[in-house]
Amino acid sequence: MTSTQKRVFTILILISIAYFAAFILPNNTGAKDQMMISLFEPDEFAQYPVIIKMLNPGETLTATIFNFIAYDHYYYGSPFYFSSALLLLPIKLFDSLRNTTQLNMLLLRQVIGVLPMLGALLLLTHLQTKFSDYAKSIGLFVFLLSVSAVVENNLWWHVDSLAVFFIVLTLFFLDRDDQRFGINFALAAASTGLGTGTKVIGLFFVLTIPTYLLVGILSKKLTWRDAFFKGLVFVGIMAAAIVISNPFLLLAGQRETMINTLSRQASSQTEGWTLAYAKGPASWLHIIEELYGRLLFVALSLFALGLGIWRSPNRVRHLLIATWAFPLGLYILFTTAIKPTHFFLPILLPVYSSLVVFFEFPPFNSEKPRSSASLAWGVVFAAIIFWQFGIYLNKDVELYREVLTREENEGSLVFYDTLERDYLPRITATEPLTVFRDVRMYFPDNARWNIRTYWNSKYSTIEKIRPDIMILWSQRILDYTQEGALENAVDPASFQDTYTFYMDVKNEQVRGYHLIYRNAEGLMFVSDEIYDLYFK
């Protein structure tokens, strides 16, 4: 590295440290116990017990290893769960993890969430600038850090930061390989395997690698025969990385579970959860404009990518980004029904990094002749970028403040406080009672209750577990009883029982239960027996 590159790198590391530290305060909220996690991030609530199970020792060493490897929640790959579990292992060795939920979640959000994203954005910045220019490097890095979807993703513990890191790492190694098809090409194959083994999306390099090989053929660096064998080597290394990073694939039963899990997940993503969702670009428009940028800015970024492919001296770099981004982008826009806001992170962040292309041409490049037209266009492009940067900052402050104060404003906590003050003390049963809890309603676990948590309900579930108390979320009732809900269900026949149950809840006429308390956030029902004993 040159002295300039070293100084730029040092500045970016200092910015990264400050940025990492800034998320400690908000990421230390919303996790005083496991039940509280589910109010704010149900995905975290689904993932957290998996880590606890992985770290539980078995009766033998073999059972302990099996618990760790066969974690059974194969929506995401082992790199995500292994890194998360290993992060908490030192705490497990000194504590049961039960009493350190808030610390555990802070570490997971910071180290598995914020840190890999910082690594990905540093790699993207190096990919485009080589750290050779202060203004370009610092400007691009700070701009990428400000993208509101990035800020939102930094405020939870999820697989996507790792997935983005592995995707960017693949692009980084391909660029570094520079058509030599050597060690960096092999490392790109390994990182593609890690991306695939973490969240499947690495498979969307399906156009990028053939394109890279074709460029090698057209530039006379490869023959067709060489390209064929290089492609086989790439696929082989990628497959090896997938299996090595996901050792449960070597177990037939776990492999079958994974296939079934991902099949259900794919079906739900293309149809919707319970209710059918809208598809198509228009259905994504609000999320894109809210967290990724106004359409004018997105169009400008795509134009920069196209300009990079057309006229940039680094056109292969931009071509690789395009062949990566467009297949996955089109797939999500046209086939995905559910709308997680993080889906476009691995697509648009590399695209946005190509904005540096504008600085290779007049009026930003003083080595090339300027004209009044180039100056005018330069002002327009810079104005759009700064305008979007300002929009990002306003949204970022809103997202940050919302998470920082979420415990103060959470209606479910207020709902539970009312129950604890006015209703639960009236129940003096000596044996633990069963509580049915919607995943979005707070009801802390203790010796008085046997908590059963569900994402939704229906009469068959209630009749099976026969809870003494039901704590239900008002929003789910609104969603499942709205006009057309039954007709718009993914499976109307299966949804009928759910619809009937929530209609009875809405009308306060649940079979075998009495409504005790209701506010805008939730409802508390008790069984006829509990009602007769304590509330009649």
C-alpha positions in Angstrom: 0.0 0.0 0.0 1.2 3.5 -0.7 1.3 6.1 2.0 -1.9 7.7 0.7 -3.7 4.3 0.8 -2.5 3.7 4.3 -3.8 7.1 5.5 -7.1 6.7 3.7 -7.5 3.2 5.3 -6.7 4.6 8.7 -9.3 7.3 8.4 -11.9 4.7 7.2 -11.1 2.5 10.1 -11.6 5.4 12.6 -14.9 6.2 10.9 -15.9 2.5 11.2 -15.1 2.4 14.9 -17.2 5.5 15.6 -20.0 4.1 13.5 -19.9 0.7 15.2 -19.9 2.4 18.7 -22.9 4.6 17.7 -25.1 1.5 17.4 -24.4 0.2 20.9 -27.1 2.3 22.6 -30.0 1.4 20.4 -28.9 -2.3 20.1 -28.9 -2.5 23.9 -32.7 -2.0 24.0 -35.7 -4.4 23.4 -34.1 -7.5 24.9 -34.5 -7.5 28.7 -35.8 -11.1 28.3 -36.7 -13.4 25.5 -40.3 -12.5 25.5 -39.4 -8.8 24.9 -37.3 -9.7 21.9 -40.4 -11.0 20.1 -42.2 -7.7 20.4 -39.7 -5.8 18.3 -38.0 -8.4 16.1 -39.9 -11.7 15.8 -37.2 -13.1 13.6 -34.7 -12.6 16.4 -37.1 -14.4 18.7 -37.2 -17.4 16.3 -33.5 -17.5 15.9 -32.3 -17.0 19.5 -33.5 -20.4 21.0 -31.5 -22.1 18.2 -28.3 -20.6 19.6 -29.2 -21.6 23.1 -29.9 -25.2 21.9 -26.6 -25.3 20.0 -24.7 -24.4 23.1 -26.4 -26.9 25.4 -24.1 -29.8 26.2 -25.4 -33.3 25.5 -24.9 -36.4 27.6 -21.8 -37.3 25.6 -19.3 -35.4 23.5 -20.8 -36.8 20.4 -24.3 -35.6 21.4 -22.8 -32.1 22.2 -21.2 -31.9 18.7 -24.5 -33.1 17.1 -26.5 -30.4 19.0 -24.1 -27.8 17.6 -24.0 -29.1 14.0 -27.7 -30.2 13.5 -29.3 -27.0 14.7 -32.5 -27.8 12.7 -33.4 -24.2 11.8 -32.3 -24.4 8.2 -33.8 -21.2 6.9 -30.3 -19.9 7.1 -26.9 -21.7 6.8 -24.4 -22.7 9.4 -22.0 -19.7 8.9 -24.7 -17.5 10.5 -25.5 -19.8 13.3 -22.0 -21.1 14.0 -20.6 -17.5 14.2 -23.5 -16.5 16.5 -23.1 -19.4 18.8 -19.3 -19.1 19.0 -19.7 -15.5 19.9 -21.8 -16.4 22.9 -19.7 -19.4 23.9 -17.5 -17.5 26.4 -20.6 -16.3 28.2 -22.0 -19.8 28.2 -18.9 -21.0 29.9 -19.3 -18.6 32.8 -23.1 -18.3 32.8 -26.2 -20.1 31.7 -27.1 -17.4 29.1 -30.5 -17.2 30.7 -29.6 -14.2 32.9 -27.6 -12.4 30.1 -30.2 -12.0 27.4 -29.7 -8.3 26.9 -25.9 -8.6 26.7 -26.2 -11.6 24.4 -28.5 -9.7 22.0 -26.2 -6.6 22.1 -23.2 -8.8 21.1 -25.2 -10.6 18.3 -26.5 -7.4 16.9 -23.2 -5.6 16.9 -20.8 -8.4 15.9 -23.0 -10.4 13.6 -25.0 -7.4 12.3 -23.0 -4.2 12.2 -19.5 -5.6 11.9 -19.9 -7.7 8.7 -21.7 -4.8 7.1 -18.9 -2.4 7.8 -16.5 -5.0 6.3 -18.7 -5.3 3.2 -18.8 -1.5 2.7 -15.0 -1.2 3.3 -14.5 -3.8 0.6 -16.9 -2.1 -1.8 -15.0 1.2 -1.2 -11.7 -0.5 -1.9 -13.1 -2.2 -4.9 -14.1 1.1 -6.5 -11.3 3.5 -5.3 -8.4 1.3 -4.1 -8.2 3.8 -1.3 -6.0 5.9 -3.6 -8.1 9.1 -3.3 -9.2 10.8 -0.1 -12.4 12.4 -1.4 -13.6 9.4 -3.4 -12.9 6.9 -0.7 -14.2 8.7 2.3 -17.1 10.1 0.3 -18.2 6.8 -1.0 -17.8 5.0 2.3 -19.7 7.6 4.3 -22.4 7.6 1.6 -22.9 3.9 1.7 -22.9 3.9 5.5 -25.8 6.4 5.4 -28.1 4.3 3.2 -31.2 4.0 5.3 -31.6 0.3 4.6 -28.1 -0.2 6.0 -28.9 1.7 9.1 -32.1 -0.3 9.6 -30.3 -3.6 9.1 -27.7 -2.6 11.7 -30.4 -2.4 14.3 -31.1 -6.2 14.5 -29.5 -9.6 14.5 -30.0 -11.3 11.2 -28.2 -13.2 8.5 -28.2 -10.4 5.9 -25.0 -8.6 6.9 -23.0 -11.8 6.6 -24.7 -12.6 3.3 -23.9 -9.1 1.9 -20.3 -9.5 3.1 -19.8 -12.8 1.3 -21.4 -11.4 -1.9 -19.1 -8.4 -1.9 -16.2 -10.6 -1.0 -16.8 -12.5 -4.2 -16.8 -9.3 -6.3 -13.7 -8.2 -4.5 -11.8 -11.4 -5.3 -12.9 -11.4 -8.9 -11.8 -7.8 -9.4 -8.5 -8.6 -7.7 -8.0 -11.6 -9.9 -8.0 -9.3 -12.9 -8.4 -12.1 -15.4 -5.4 -14.2 -14.1 -7.7 -17.0 -13.0 -5.4 -17.8 -10.1 -5.7 -17.9 -6.3 -8.1 -15.0 -6.2 -10.4 -16.7 -8.6 -10.4 -19.7 -6.3 -11.1 -17.5 -3.3 -14.0 -16.0 -5.2 -15.4 -19.5 -5.7 -15.0 -20.1 -1.9 -16.8 -16.9 -1.0 -19.5 -17.7 -3.4 -19.9 -21.0 -1.7 -20.1 -19.2 1.7 -22.7 -16.8 0.4 -24.7 -19.7 -1.0 -24.3 -21.7 2.2 -25.4 -18.8 4.3 -28.5 -17.6 2.5 -28.7 -19.4 -0.9 -28.4 -16.1 -2.9 -24.8 -16.9 -3.9 -26.4 -19.0 -6.6 -27.4 -15.8 -8.4 -23.8 -15.4 -9.5 -25.0 -17.7 -12.3 -24.5 -15.0 -14.9 -21.4 -13.4 -13.4 -19.0 -16.3 -13.5 -19.8 -17.3 -17.1 -19.4 -13.6 -18.1 -16.1 -13.4 -16.3 -14.9 -16.5 -18.1 -16.2 -15.1 -21.5 -14.3 -11.9 -20.9 -11.2 -14.0 -20.4 -11.8 -15.8 -23.7 -12.4 -12.5 -25.6 -9.3 -10.9 -24.2 -7.3 -14.0 -25.3 -6.4 -15.0 -21.7 -8.3 -18.2 -21.9 -9.2 -20.7 -24.6 -12.7 -22.2 -24.7 -11.2 -25.4 -23.3 -9.5 -23.5 -20.5 -12.7 -21.6 -19.6 -14.6 -24.9 -19.4 -12.2 -26.4 -16.9 -11.8 -23.2 -15.0 -15.6 -23.1 -14.6 -15.6 -26.7 -13.4 -12.9 -25.8 -10.8 -15.0 -22.8 -9.7 -18.1 -24.9 -9.2 -16.1 -27.6 -7.4 -14.5 -25.1 -4.9 -17.9 -23.5 -4.4 -19.6 -26.8 -3.7 -16.8 -27.8 -1.3 -17.2 -24.5 0.6 -21.0 -25.0 0.9 -20.5 -28.5 2.4 -17.6 -27.6 4.6 -19.4 -24.6 6.0 -22.6 -26.5 6.5 -21.5 -29.9 7.8 -25.1 -31.0 8.6 -25.4 -31.6 4.8 -23.4 -34.8 5.4 -26.3 -36.2 7.5 -29.1 -37.5 5.3 -31.9 -36.8 7.8 -30.7 -33.2 8.3 -30.2 -32.7 4.6 -33.8 -33.7 4.0 -35.0 -31.4 6.7 -33.1 -28.5 5.1 -34.6 -29.3 1.6 -38.1 -29.3 3.1 -37.5 -26.1 5.0 -36.2 -24.2 2.0 -39.0 -25.6 -0.1 -41.6 -24.2 2.3 -39.7 -21.0 2.6 -39.6 -20.6 -1.2 -43.3 -21.3 -1.5 -44.1 -18.7 1.2 -41.9 -16.1 -0.4 -43.6 -16.4 -3.7 -47.2 -16.6 -2.3 -47.2 -14.9 1.1 -47.6 -15.9 4.8 -51.2 -17.1 5.4 -52.6 -14.2 3.3 -51.6 -13.7 -0.3 -49.4 -10.7 -1.0 -49.1 -8.4 -4.1 -46.2 -9.0 -6.5 -44.4 -6.9 -9.0 -42.3 -3.7 -9.0 -45.1 -1.4 -7.9 -45.5 -3.4 -4.7 -41.9 -2.8 -3.8 -41.9 0.9 -4.7 -42.6 2.2 -1.2 -39.9 0.2 0.4 -37.3 1.2 -2.2 -38.1 4.9 -2.0 -38.3 4.8 1.8 -35.0 3.0 2.6 -32.9 2.8 -0.6 -33.5 6.0 -2.4 -35.8 8.0 -4.6 -36.4 6.6 -8.0 -34.4 9.5 -9.6 -31.4 8.6 -7.5 -31.8 4.8 -8.2 -32.0 5.7 -12.0 -28.9 7.8 -11.7 -27.0 4.9 -10.0 -28.1 2.5 -12.8 -26.9 5.1 -15.3 -23.6 5.2 -13.5 -23.3 1.4 -13.7 -24.1 1.5 -17.4 -21.6 4.3 -18.0 -19.0 2.3 -16.2 -19.6 -0.7 -18.4 -19.5 1.5 -21.5 -16.7 3.9 -21.0 -14.9 3.3 -17.7 -11.3 1.9 -17.7 -12.6 -0.6 -15.1 -15.6 -1.7 -17.2 -15.2 -5.4 -16.3 -15.7 -4.5 -12.6 -19.0 -2.8 -13.4 -20.0 -5.5 -15.7 -19.6 -8.1 -12.9 -21.7 -5.9 -10.6 -24.5 -5.7 -13.2 -24.5 -9.4 -14.0 -24.8 -10.1 -10.2 -27.4 -7.4 -9.4 -29.9 -7.8 -12.3 -30.8 -11.5 -12.0 -31.5 -11.3 -8.3 -33.2 -7.9 -8.6 -35.6 -9.1 -11.3 -36.3 -12.3 -9.3 -37.2 -10.3 -6.2 -39.2 -7.7 -8.1 -41.3 -10.1 -10.0 -41.6 -13.3 -8.0 -41.3 -12.4 -4.3 -44.5 -11.7 -2.5 -43.3 -11.0 1.0 -41.5 -7.7 1.5 -38.6 -7.9 3.9 -36.9 -4.5 3.6 -33.4 -6.0 3.6 -33.8 -8.0 0.3 -32.2 -5.3 -1.9 -29.1 -4.7 0.2 -26.8 -7.1 -1.7 -28.2 -5.8 -5.0 -28.2 -2.1 -4.6 -25.1 -1.5 -2.4 -22.8 -2.7 -5.2 -24.8 -0.8 -7.7 -24.4 2.4 -5.6 -20.7 1.9 -5.3 -20.5 2.5 -9.1 -21.4 6.1 -8.6 -17.7 6.8 -8.4 -17.7 6.4 -12.2 -18.9 10.0 -12.5 -15.6 11.1 -10.9 -13.6 9.5 -13.8 -15.1 12.1 -16.3 -15.2 15.9 -16.5 -15.8 18.1 -14.7 -14.6 16.0 -11.7 -11.5 14.7 -13.5 -9.2 17.6 -14.1 -6.9 15.6 -16.4 -9.6 15.6 -19.1 -10.9 18.6 -21.0 -14.0 20.3 -19.6 -16.9 21.8 -21.4 -19.9 23.8 -20.2 -22.2 20.8 -20.9 -20.0 18.5 -18.8 -19.9 21.1 -16.0 -23.7 21.4 -16.1 -24.2 17.6 -16.0 -21.7 17.3 -13.2 -23.6 19.8 -11.1 -26.9 18.0 -11.7 -25.4 14.6 -10.8 -23.7 16.0 -7.7 -26.9 17.7 -6.6 -29.0 14.5 -6.9 -26.4 12.6 -4.8 -26.3 15.2 -2.1 -30.1 15.5 -2.1 -30.4 11.8 -1.6 -27.7 11.9 1.1 -29.8 14.5 3.0 -32.9 12.3 2.7 -30.9 9.3 4.1 -29.7 11.3 7.1 -33.2 12.4 8.0 -34.5 8.8 7.8 -31.5 7.5 9.7 -32.1 9.8 12.6 -35.8 8.6 12.7 -34.8 4.9 12.6 -32.1 5.4 15.3 -34.4 7.3 17.6 -37.3 4.9 17.1 -35.2 1.9 18.2 -33.5 3.8 21.0 -36.8 4.7 22.6 -38.8 1.6 21.6 -39.2 0.3 25.1 -40.8 3.6 26.2 -43.3 3.5 23.3 -44.2 -0.1 23.0 -48.0 -0.6 23.5 -47.6 -4.3 24.5 -45.5 -3.4 27.5 -48.2 -0.9 28.6 -50.8 -3.6 28.0 -48.9 -6.1 30.2 -48.4 -3.5 33.0 -52.2 -3.1 33.1 -52.7 -6.9 33.4 -50.0 -7.1 36.1 -51.6 -4.3 38.1 -55.3 -5.0 37.7 -56.0 -8.6 36.6 -53.2 -11.1 37.1 -53.1 -10.6 40.9 -56.7 -11.9 41.1 -55.5 -15.3 39.8 -54.2 -17.2 42.9 -53.8 -20.7 41.4 -51.1 -22.8 43.1 -50.2 -24.7 39.9 -48.7 -23.0 36.8 -51.3 -22.0 34.3 -50.9 -22.3 30.5 -50.8 -19.0 28.7 -51.3 -18.7 24.9 -49.3 -15.7 23.8 -49.3 -14.1 20.3 -45.6 -13.6 19.4 -46.2 -9.8 19.3 -47.6 -9.6 22.8 -45.4 -9.3 25.9 -45.9 -11.8 28.7 -42.7 -12.6 30.7 -42.0 -16.2 31.7 -41.9 -17.1 35.3 -42.9 -19.9 37.7 -46.6 -19.0 37.6 -47.0 -19.5 33.9 -46.4 -22.1 31.2 -46.0 -19.8 28.2 -46.9 -21.1 24.7 -46.0 -18.7 21.9 -47.6 -18.7 18.5 -47.5 -16.6 15.3 -51.2 -16.8 14.9 -54.0 -19.2 16.1 -57.1 -21.1 15.2 -59.6 -23.1 17.1 -57.9 -26.4 16.5 -54.7 -25.1 18.2 -56.7 -23.7 21.2 -58.6 -26.9 21.6 -55.3 -28.9 21.5 -53.4 -26.9 24.2 -56.5 -25.6 26.1 -54.8 -22.5 27.6 -56.1 -21.0 30.8 -55.2 -17.5 29.5 -55.0 -16.1 25.9 -53.1 -12.9 25.1 -53.9 -11.8 21.6 -52.5 -9.0 19.3 -55.1 -6.6 18.0 -53.3 -6.0 14.7 -53.4 -9.7 13.8 -57.2 -9.7 14.4 -57.5 -6.7 12.0 -55.4 -8.4 9.4 -57.2 -11.7 9.5 -60.7 -10.4 9.6 -60.5 -7.6 7.1 -62.8 -7.7 4.1 -61.6 -10.3 1.6 -59.2 -12.0 4.0 -60.7 -15.4 3.5 -60.8 -15.1 -0.3 -57.2 -13.8 -0.4 -55.7 -16.5 1.8 -52.9 -18.6 0.3 -55.0 -21.7 1.2 -58.6 -20.6 1.9 -59.6 -24.1 3.2 -56.8 -24.2 5.7 -57.4 -20.6 6.7 -61.1 -21.1 7.4 -60.5 -22.2 11.0 -58.1 -19.3 11.6 -60.6 -16.9 10.1 -63.5 -18.2 12.3 -61.4 -18.0 15.4 -60.3 -14.4 14.8 -63.9 -13.3 13.8 -65.1 -14.7 17.2 -62.2 -12.9 18.9 -63.2 -9.6 17.2 -66.8 -10.1 18.3 -65.7 -11.1 21.8 -67.4 -14.5 21.5 -64.6 -17.1 21.7 -65.9 -20.6 22.5 -65.0 -21.5 26.1 -63.5 -18.1 27.0 -64.4 -14.8 28.5 -62.9 -11.4 27.5 -61.3 -9.8 30.6 -59.5 -6.8 29.2 -59.1 -5.1 25.8 -57.3 -2.0 24.5 -56.0 -0.9 21.2 -52.9 -3.1 21.5 -54.3 -6.5 22.7 -56.9 -8.6 24.4 -56.9 -10.9 27.4 -59.2 -13.9 27.5 -59.5 -16.5 30.3 -61.1 -19.9 30.2 -64.6 -20.4 31.6 -63.0 -22.2 34.6 -60.6 -19.4 35.4 -63.4 -16.9 34.9 -65.7 -18.7 37.3 -62.9 -19.0 39.9 -61.4 -15.5 39.9 -63.4 -13.1 37.8 -67.1 -13.9 37.9 
